[in-house]
Amino acid sequence: MLFWRIRRVRTTHLVRRISPSAKTSIMRLLRGGNIIANTTCPCQACANVGKLDLKIISHHGRFDEMQLGPTKDISGSDVILVHRMTKTDVTERTGIRSYALFSEAAAQAMNISDIMEPFSQDFDHFGEVKMKVYDLAKSWEKMRAARERYFLEEDDGIWTIRYHFDAPKGVVWEAIVAPEHKVKWTTGVTDIRMENPLGRLGPGSGYHCAHAMADFFFRVTDWEPFEYFSTQMLHPAKPEISFPDTYHLLETNTGTELRYTIGINTDADGVRSEVSKQELLAFAPEFWTASLADLKAQLSAST
């Protein structure tokens, strides 16, 4: 994909914003297995999707704009240089597979030279071009390691159910997170509304489920697409009490296993409520057994 901007780049935040935004989202798709989980095509290109990685190329220079019918394009030696920068020996010489490669001109224009490794390569008609390399994978892994996790193992919970589906992880994931699908299989739920402060599903998103017995509210606390997500569920009658839970997907030889674990309920001060725990244990087994059976039937009918 080629993007260009006419105004001067005046901020030093671009490469840092790559980390939590575009880089994170795309690398989750590639390394997190989202594309792999959703790809069933046997062709060579799709079969090798797991070998893909993210590369971002940036240059600061001059160009001419051309109008070709309804399409606007750009031309000039600096545009040619950007295309040459897509065919470097960065990976072979540095071992870095996913990277942002900035020309020296771009790095100086954004004042980001000090946070990247130097690199240079000789190009026909340009000679030796000095550049800067930013390791996206290392930054992404560092961000993931620093992220606070709210993942419940089975031993952390007060109640767990496991259920197997004859469907790929990508299909099961979509069924359990997308409100338009979730409302179809959760027993007794007539409506699910979402709050997405960041404009998409992820940490901070809220599920508001209208159930025949009461309204339930869940806030997403942890989110690893196609692997697991966790929420904090408020007690419908006592909102000062909440329960953590985790939905964990495990790939099997014949499909996907869902492990759903509910954690220890506490109030804002960390005090446990035995009454609320017993209420939940009386409700959860029947509700989840029926709901997941409906989900299994729906997934089977759609394949």
Disulfide bonds with the S-S distance in Angstrom:
none
